[in-house]
């Protein structure tokens, strides 16, 4: 596998239209900030009214905002589609490793020997084909340095050799996504070496209760996000003279909510519960860290030649209160579509922040609130400030877009389409006829297909073959099911969706 990988990298490098050593304003540094469970409605530039996000809003004011962009519905598949360049309906899109193995060892439930034996099994279950190309490799092939900080790779359990195989020259973060549910890990990993975090002892990384009512600062002394932002700023300083691709899959604002201290903007806000104040402070920290990154780029004189992209893995999730009810969203029989699980039932309070921005559903749902994500891109002098678009696009489009930006060859057989023309204000000649978002949480609205014209079929998961039809151009909140009035269109998209789910991978075809 190592020989094949090295050969692949040599082939890709030789195919460049630009010499790998050349670095100009036309080939910028690229920074991708990948938030966790952050719905569009949490950001000021997408309509948030309580939490202020001035630095992320500034990215939009000085760059471009996408209004029809899709991730996954769940953490690991969303990362798989980003890193692989394929929609997550492909075989393997939901084939993640089981998480929590390191926690079982650290709590003494299994021995070190048992841990090592189980890790060997994990490594054998998800082999990587020698010819497979991942996101980091695309930038490496163009002569870029690559780095990743935070929630490493596609989950749930990874290890040094796999992170390197994905194309990361430098990395720092968690090997196990279940440990990411706490913000105070006793240790993290940097380039294969474990390093301890002062004052943190919990094998669960200081994970609090799902209600979010733990005291502020409880869990440990060293907050993971402060570790990552410090390392990111150091990396920018140390690599300012060479082209780099930096990927930051942050934990923020995934729950359970935890923060070292409440932000002063919300500490005394009578509208908010303790959990809501903590959540608002987490979003505020994420925004502040975006501001620190932007300030560092300016301080190092590389702001003008750096593209910064901000998005999130999937739609919004409530970690600070009960689930809201979407009263007008109905099944064909008149039943409320998203009340198939008790967690979704209505309450007196609802979501004070409206993080889904009025969309139906949340994370794990096949409705817009579960899969529609923010996407903002800023590249001074190249992207028109304050611009917006309604291009149908998804996480798997980032790989070909990155290839075009850095001057690398497009990997063969991928599902994505580069949206660089749209970023540059040029005509987008190639567009998707449709995109696919796979979802195995069938009780909450399952997989979906969205067309260029705005038609969306979503499997409801109630009975085999049962679906709903929406037109998101006129009804992005999915309140008006059009299945009965457009039966032929519904059936056509239903068949196409079923064909795409568990479909073969074209990038590995002979």
Phi and psi in degrees as a GROMACS rama.xvg file:
@    title "Ramachandran Plot"
@    xaxis  label "Phi"
@    yaxis  label "Psi"
@TYPE xy
-64.3556  -42.581  UNK-2
-61.5428  -44.1111  UNK-3
-62.1309  -41.688  UNK-4
-63.7098  -45.3388  UNK-5
-63.7554  -39.7665  UNK-6
-63.8922  -41.2833  UNK-7
-59.6849  -44.7788  UNK-8
-64.496  -38.3128  UNK-9
-64.3895  -41.6885  UNK-10
-62.7696  -46.0105  UNK-11
-62.7009  -40.4824  UNK-12
-64.7149  -43.3077  UNK-13
-65.5627  -22.8971  UNK-14
-84.8253  -1.89068  UNK-15
-64.8855  142.273  UNK-16
-81.0226  -17.1608  UNK-17
-118.57  143.364  UNK-18
-62.1116  141.482  UNK-19
-61.8768  -28.2524  UNK-20
-81.2892  -15.4891  UNK-21
-74.0035  134.417  UNK-22
-138.904  115.659  UNK-23
-135.336  179.614  UNK-24
-63.3628  -21.0368  UNK-25
-76.5294  -17.9276  UNK-26
-121.557  88.9971  UNK-27
-80.3486  163.369  UNK-28
-61.729  153.582  UNK-29
-130.354  127.498  UNK-30
-120.391  121.404  UNK-31
-111.131  115.167  UNK-32
-101.459  119.295  UNK-33
-117.336  96.3913  UNK-34
-71.6722  166.514  UNK-35
-119.084  113.5  UNK-36
63.4113  35.2867  UNK-37
-104.143  110.178  UNK-38
-76.9313  157.134  UNK-39
-54.5059  -35.2803  UNK-40
-67.5412  -8.65602  UNK-41
-81.8389  -15.3592  UNK-42
-97.8061  140.016  UNK-43
-56.6977  -39.6995  UNK-44
-70.4652  -11.906  UNK-45
-109.909  10.8589  UNK-46
115.586  -0.872884  UNK-47
-62.6089  136.541  UNK-48
-113.743  -13.6429  UNK-49
-104.544  -53.1934  UNK-50
-83.7584  127.253  UNK-51
-92.8872  131.494  UNK-52
-127.816  67.1151  UNK-53
-64.3985  -33.5743  UNK-54
-74.6232  -41.3486  UNK-55
-68.4989  -39.0678  UNK-56
-60.8971  -33.957  UNK-57
-67.6064  -35.6872  UNK-58
-55.9792  -42.9161  UNK-59
-69.091  -40.9859  UNK-60
-65.1166  -32.1341  UNK-61
-101.351  4.935  UNK-62
-145.087  -141.083  UNK-63
-125.865  140.375  UNK-64
-113.518  130.579  UNK-65
-94.8266  137.442  UNK-66
-116.815  6.37612  UNK-67
-143.391  52.9183  UNK-68
-113.862  141.531  UNK-69
-128.881  139.766  UNK-70
-108.226  -132.294  UNK-71
-108.741  -163.28  UNK-72
-115.613  -2.40603  UNK-73
-153.75  152.94  UNK-74
-50.536  -63.651  UNK-75
-67.014  -47.2213  UNK-76
-61.1504  -33.9644  UNK-77
-62.7238  -37.9708  UNK-78
-74.7072  -33.9502  UNK-79
-62.3006  -45.0274  UNK-80
-67.4463  -35.8421  UNK-81
-64.4344  -47.3154  UNK-82
-79.9604  -24.7569  UNK-83
-95.4578  -22.6673  UNK-84
77.0639  19.1712  UNK-85
-124.144  152.847  UNK-86
-72.9797  152.744  UNK-87
-83.076  11.2601  UNK-88
-83.2728  -12.9685  UNK-89
-66.137  155.318  UNK-90
-56.4451  126.344  UNK-91
99.058  -11.8814  UNK-92
-62.2357  -27.847  UNK-93
-116.795  24.0181  UNK-94
-95.0783  53.2561  UNK-95
-81.6522  160.415  UNK-96
-74.5452  159.187  UNK-97
-77.5511  137.653  UNK-98
-90.3777  172.683  UNK-99
90.9437  -0.171197  UNK-100
-62.7517  -41.5809  UNK-101
-68.3158  -33.6284  UNK-102
-66.1869  -40.1184  UNK-103
-62.6121  -36.8667  UNK-104
-70.4644  -45.0742  UNK-105
-67.9339  -23.9913  UNK-106
-91.9805  -0.275202  UNK-107
83.7483  7.62822  UNK-108
-73.2265  -25.5421  UNK-109
-133.174  154.097  UNK-110
-81.6333  169.745  UNK-111
-60.9644  -38.4645  UNK-112
-64.3304  -43.6311  UNK-113
-65.2161  -37.5567  UNK-114
-60.2869  -46.8152  UNK-115
-64.6423  -38.3748  UNK-116
-64.0248  -43.3165  UNK-117
-70.1687  -33.6308  UNK-118
-63.656  -37.3448  UNK-119
-62.6855  -39.1144  UNK-120
-65.6017  -41.26  UNK-121
-58.7941  -43.4183  UNK-122
-65.6132  -30.6375  UNK-123
-81.352  -22.9772  UNK-124
-74.3827  -27.9003  UNK-125
-126.338  67.189  UNK-126
-67.9302  149.188  UNK-127
-103.378  125.197  UNK-128
-63.0936  140.875  UNK-129
-55.6257  -34.1169  UNK-130
-88.1875  -0.73407  UNK-131
-70.1762  137.233  UNK-132
-113.867  131.376  UNK-133
-113.779  168.475  UNK-134
-55.1575  -49.5709  UNK-135
-58.8864  -35.2383  UNK-136
-64.6419  -32.3744  UNK-137
-61.0309  -42.6855  UNK-138
-72.9853  -38.6963  UNK-139
-57.8169  -42.2534  UNK-140
-62.948  -23.3131  UNK-141
-91.5514  8.3119  UNK-142
86.1607  12.6627  UNK-143
-85.4451  145.902  UNK-144
-78.0614  145.444  UNK-145
-125.638  143.939  UNK-146
-148.277  147.136  UNK-147
-134.94  136.725  UNK-148
-133.616  121.845  UNK-149
126.287  -122.54  UNK-150
-86.4728  91.9551  UNK-151
-68.8294  131.052  UNK-152
58.0053  -152.308  UNK-153
-99.0341  -6.82119  UNK-154
77.4955  166.755  UNK-155
-95.1782  -28.6203  UNK-156
-115.417  134.307  UNK-157
-133.798  -176.503  UNK-158
-157.822  170.734  UNK-159
-55.7892  -51.3699  UNK-160
-61.4433  -35.9606  UNK-161
-71.815  -41.2005  UNK-162
-60.493  -42.3055  UNK-163
-66.0038  -38.7432  UNK-164
-62.1842  -29.734  UNK-165
-74.0213  -9.1735  UNK-166
105.562  26.4146  UNK-167
-106.734  117.397  UNK-168
-71.221  -36.2993  UNK-169
-133.798  141.718  UNK-170
-152.287  156.437  UNK-171
-151.592  128.974  UNK-172
159.665  -153.692  UNK-173
-94.2113  138.699  UNK-174
-86.2816  -20.5207  UNK-175
-124.987  120.27  UNK-176
-66.7564  -25.7799  UNK-177
-67.1081  -34.2732  UNK-178
-65.8867  -23.17  UNK-179
-69.2449  -9.32761  UNK-180
-77.2005  -1.82495  UNK-181
-122.792  149.885  UNK-182
-103.454  6.27861  UNK-183
-126.505  64.4391  UNK-184
-68.4371  145.271  UNK-185
-70.2146  -25.6365  UNK-186
-154.411  159.004  UNK-187
-132.518  -177.095  UNK-188
-126.081  137.822  UNK-189
-133.359  110.143  UNK-190
51.0856  43.7238  UNK-191
88.1014  -6.64497  UNK-192
-107.529  130.244  UNK-193
-78.4922  138.846  UNK-194
-135.363  139.003  UNK-195
-85.1231  149.891  UNK-196
-106.124  123.574  UNK-197
-56.7762  134.162  UNK-198
80.2259  2.00879  UNK-199
-106.497  125.518  UNK-200
-128.384  -12.5603  UNK-201
-73.2348  127.64  UNK-202
-66.1561  -20.2821  UNK-203
-92.6592  11.3153  UNK-204
61.6328  29.6109  UNK-205
73.8703  22.5209  UNK-206
-58.8036  131.607  UNK-207
-94.0679  -169.457  UNK-208
-78.6039  156.407  UNK-209
-66.0969  -21.3846  UNK-210
-74.8408  -17.8685  UNK-211
76.0842  18.545  UNK-212
-96.1068  10.733  UNK-213
-65.8464  150.147  UNK-214
-58.996  148.288  UNK-215
-60.8022  133.963  UNK-216
85.2315  -5.14651  UNK-217
-72.0983  139.887  UNK-218
129.623  -25.9847  UNK-219
162.458  -168.437  UNK-220
-109.07  -30.7063  UNK-221
-110.895  113.36  UNK-222
-83.8586  127.37  UNK-223
-55.7135  -40.6029  UNK-224
-66.3137  -28.8883  UNK-225
-70.77  -32.2138  UNK-226
-65.2283  -46.1416  UNK-227
-67.0955  -43.1717  UNK-228
-66.8683  -35.3409  UNK-229
-61.695  -43.7511  UNK-230
-68.8936  -37.5082  UNK-231
-62.633  -44.9844  UNK-232
-64.7836  -37.7668  UNK-233
-64.3447  -40.7139  UNK-234
-63.8013  -42.6429  UNK-235
-60.1034  -44.4585  UNK-236
-62.6715  -42.1205  UNK-237
-77.0323  -18.4213  UNK-238
-120.977  21.2835  UNK-239
-64.5562  -22.6491  UNK-240
-94.1183  0.441566  UNK-241
-130.769  151.56  UNK-242
-67.1874  136.37  UNK-243
-139.975  152.913  UNK-244
-118.386  115.23  UNK-245
-113.545  124.73  UNK-246
-115.475  122.134  UNK-247
-119.991  88.9248  UNK-248
-81.8821  91.4652  UNK-249
-75.6786  160.254  UNK-250
-79.8347  -20.2556  UNK-251
-75.1333  139.899  UNK-252
-103.249  41.4303  UNK-253
-57.5303  146.493  UNK-254
-94.6205  -176.532  UNK-255
-62.8297  144.467  UNK-256
-62.9938  134.898  UNK-257
-157.383  140.014  UNK-258
-155.906  141.798  UNK-259
-61.222  -35.8164  UNK-260
-156.377  152.189  UNK-261
-71.4766  140.656  UNK-262
-68.7301  138.232  UNK-263
-58.2125  -24.2286  UNK-264
-64.7077  -23.2967  UNK-265
-123.043  -8.39917  UNK-266
-57.2093  -36.8401  UNK-267
-114.679  23.5097  UNK-268
-80.8575  109.478  UNK-269
-68.6495  -14.2636  UNK-270
-73.5859  -18.9079  UNK-271
-112.569  144.478  UNK-272
-77.411  173.039  UNK-273
-59.6959  -45.187  UNK-274
-61.2881  -39.5707  UNK-275
-68.7675  -36.6458  UNK-276
-64.4179  -40.5481  UNK-277
-65.643  -43.2546  UNK-278
-62.9749  -46.2671  UNK-279
-58.4682  -37.3363  UNK-280
-68.5305  -33.3645  UNK-281
-67.001  -43.9174  UNK-282
-63.6505  -39.7552  UNK-283
-63.8145  -38.6274  UNK-284
-63.5071  -43.2145  UNK-285
-58.2818  -45.4493  UNK-286
-63.2057  -42.0466  UNK-287
-61.6905  -38.0541  UNK-288
-68.2554  -35.6301  UNK-289
-60.4377  -41.6077  UNK-290
-62.74  -38.7897  UNK-291
-65.2353  -40.1651  UNK-292
-63.3485  -44.9493  UNK-293
-64.0816  -39.4663  UNK-294
-65.6643  -37.2079  UNK-295
-67.7123  -38.1294  UNK-296
-60.8664  -40.8118  UNK-297
-67.0263  -43.2271  UNK-298
-62.0657  -32.6986  UNK-299
-90.9087  1.26779  UNK-300
73.0744  23.497  UNK-301
-120.756  14.3659  UNK-302
-59.9718  -41.9561  UNK-303
-70.6791  -21.3835  UNK-304
-114.97  32.8991  UNK-305
-132.038  126.588  UNK-306
-92.5141  128.793  UNK-307
-114.423  127.695  UNK-308
-123.147  134.33  UNK-309
-124.084  130.449  UNK-310
-153.411  -170.047  UNK-311
-139.77  157.92  UNK-312
-68.3749  -44.9403  UNK-313
-147.769  -167.47  UNK-314
-75.4825  -173.217  UNK-315
-71.7366  151.745  UNK-316
-137.06  145.488  UNK-317
-94.5872  111.528  UNK-318
-111.803  10.7835  UNK-319
-136.418  13.6599  UNK-320
175.927  176.71  UNK-321
-71.001  160.001  UNK-322
-73.563  143.996  UNK-323
-82.0781  164.954  UNK-324
-108.55  135.858  UNK-325
-105.816  93.8001  UNK-326
-66.7737  -28.7741  UNK-327
-95.6119  -2.79816  UNK-328
-87.0866  112.407  UNK-329
-123.193  148.629  UNK-330
-76.8165  166.446  UNK-331
-55.2038  -29.8793  UNK-332
-85.8043  5.29498  UNK-333
91.8382  -5.42413  UNK-334
-75.8363  147.439  UNK-335
-68.1983  125.961  UNK-336
-67.1262  -35.1463  UNK-337
-106.866  27.6476  UNK-338
-109.202  32.8127  UNK-339
-85.8444  -3.10399  UNK-340
-138.653  140.973  UNK-341
-61.6955  -25.7553  UNK-342
-65.3115  -18.7959  UNK-343
-93.949  -0.709543  UNK-344
-71.6542  157.766  UNK-345
-70.5209  162.951  UNK-346
-148.328  171.957  UNK-347
-65.2747  -32.6493  UNK-348
-92.688  -53.8288  UNK-349
74.8763  -159.867  UNK-350
-100.704  108.014  UNK-351
-63.0674  -29.0391  UNK-352
-91.8216  -14.5552  UNK-353
49.3568  54.4246  UNK-354
-62.6519  -24.2644  UNK-355
-82.8138  -2.7909  UNK-356
60.6887  37.1298  UNK-357
84.9341  -7.24648  UNK-358
-71.0669  151.37  UNK-359
-73.6295  140.889  UNK-360
82.5657  167.739  UNK-361
-134.105  -172.071  UNK-362
-44.5076  141.797  UNK-363
81.0019  -2.83829  UNK-364
-101.434  147.272  UNK-365
-80.0897  -0.0370383  UNK-366
-84.4513  171.601  UNK-367
-58.1934  -36.2795  UNK-368
-63.8679  -20.5765  UNK-369
-89.5128  -20.5012  UNK-370
-129.918  -18.7094  UNK-371
-80.5183  131.054  UNK-372
-125.804  157.673  UNK-373
-72.8527  149.611  UNK-374
-146.745  122.459  UNK-375
-130.931  135.659  UNK-376
-133.338  134.752  UNK-377
-129.611  127.496  UNK-378
-147.491  97.3967  UNK-379
-54.5461  132.932  UNK-380
83.22  -9.89318  UNK-381
-117.874  -43.9004  UNK-382
-99.041  129.837  UNK-383
-65.1468  124.837  UNK-384
-59.7685  140.245  UNK-385
70.4589  15.5326  UNK-386
-85.5217  156.547  UNK-387
-138.523  160.983  UNK-388
-150.963  162.044  UNK-389
-115.929  24.6447  UNK-390
-59.782  131.7  UNK-391
-72.5474  113.684  UNK-392
-150.157  163.824  UNK-393
-148.632  171.478  UNK-394
-53.5902  -37.5552  UNK-395
-72.2208  -6.04877  UNK-396
-80.0302  -12.2152  UNK-397
-70.5434  -34.8774  UNK-398
-59.2811  -52.649  UNK-399
-66.0125  -30.776  UNK-400
-64.813  -45.1538  UNK-401
-61.255  -41.993  UNK-402
-58.4585  -43.1872  UNK-403
-66.154  -37.6576  UNK-404
-66.8431  -45.1235  UNK-405
-88.7715  -10.1084  UNK-406
85.1898  35.0864  UNK-407
-105.524  161.248  UNK-408
-72.0468  141.532  UNK-409
-68.7094  123.571  UNK-410
-61.7627  142.376  UNK-411
-76.4868  149.617  UNK-412
75.6781  12.4068  UNK-413
-86.2317  159.58  UNK-414
-87.1568  -16.013  UNK-415
-78.2411  159.731  UNK-416
-127.2  129.107  UNK-417
-62.4542  130.564  UNK-418
-104.004  21.1755  UNK-419
-59.0576  -40.202  UNK-420
-55.9151  -41.7185  UNK-421
-63.0293  -42.7575  UNK-422
-59.0486  -37.7012  UNK-423
-88.3779  4.45  UNK-424
76.2782  18.8089  UNK-425
-98.4507  169.346  UNK-426
-68.6803  130.508  UNK-427
-86.6932  91.4872  UNK-428
-66.4618  -41.9534  UNK-429
-103.194  126.903  UNK-430
-137.702  164.221  UNK-431
-75.6585  137.794  UNK-432
-70.9337  -34.3851  UNK-433
-162.749  161.346  UNK-434
-122.8  158.651  UNK-435
-120.945  135.016  UNK-436
-126.418  116.241  UNK-437
-85.6458  149.853  UNK-438
-153.91  120.649  UNK-439
-97.2594  0.324747  UNK-440
-85.4108  76.5626  UNK-441
-68.8614  -17.7971  UNK-442
-78.7644  -5.2903  UNK-443
-123.226  29.0746  UNK-444
86.533  112.736  UNK-445
-95.0361  -141.388  UNK-446
-61.9139  159.189  UNK-447
-143.145  152.887  UNK-448
-125.249  133.287  UNK-449
-123.709  127.75  UNK-450
-96.0602  166.281  UNK-451
-58.5869  -33.1791  UNK-452
-81.1312  -4.71471  UNK-453
100.231  1.10191  UNK-454
-77.5205  139.425  UNK-455
-135.425  126.225  UNK-456
-107.926  129.135  UNK-457
-124.209  131.559  UNK-458
-71.9899  132.685  UNK-459
-83.7891  -22.6226  UNK-460
82.2545  -4.24316  UNK-461
-70.6472  -52.0885  UNK-462
-133.207  154.939  UNK-463
-56.9349  124.45  UNK-464
86.3732  -3.85615  UNK-465
-79.6952  128.663  UNK-466
-137.768  171.11  UNK-467
-128.079  156.075  UNK-468
-123.973  132.079  UNK-469
-132.531  159.285  UNK-470
-115.608  102.7  UNK-471
-74.839  -11.2119  UNK-472
-68.6893  -32.4646  UNK-473
-110.02  -11.4135  UNK-474
-148.93  64.5609  UNK-475
-67.3557  -17.7202  UNK-476
-85.6432  -2.61015  UNK-477
53.5339  58.5745  UNK-478
-102.002  -17.0506  UNK-479
-121.696  97.3543  UNK-480
-73.689  120.136  UNK-481
-102.726  14.5909  UNK-482
-56.2719  -44.5827  UNK-483
-71.3695  -31.3465  UNK-484
-87.1883  -15.0139  UNK-485
-132.776  62.5619  UNK-486
-64.8977  -36.4461  UNK-487
-68.847  -42.8507  UNK-488
-64.079  -41.941  UNK-489
-58.244  -46.5795  UNK-490
-66.5058  -39.2599  UNK-491
-62.3671  -47.6656  UNK-492
-71.4856  -33.2682  UNK-493
-60.595  -46.4207  UNK-494
-64.046  -40.6924  UNK-495
-65.6154  -41.1574  UNK-496
-62.8814  -45.5565  UNK-497
-62.552  -33.0085  UNK-498
-67.5681  -36.357  UNK-499
-78.1838  -29.5974  UNK-500
-71.791  129.822  UNK-501
62.4424  31.7475  UNK-502
-81.6758  155.364  UNK-503
-63.9926  157.317  UNK-504
-85.9041  116.117  UNK-505
-69.0552  -22.7366  UNK-506
-74.8439  -16.0265  UNK-507
-109.388  9.23713  UNK-508
-68.1364  147.944  UNK-509
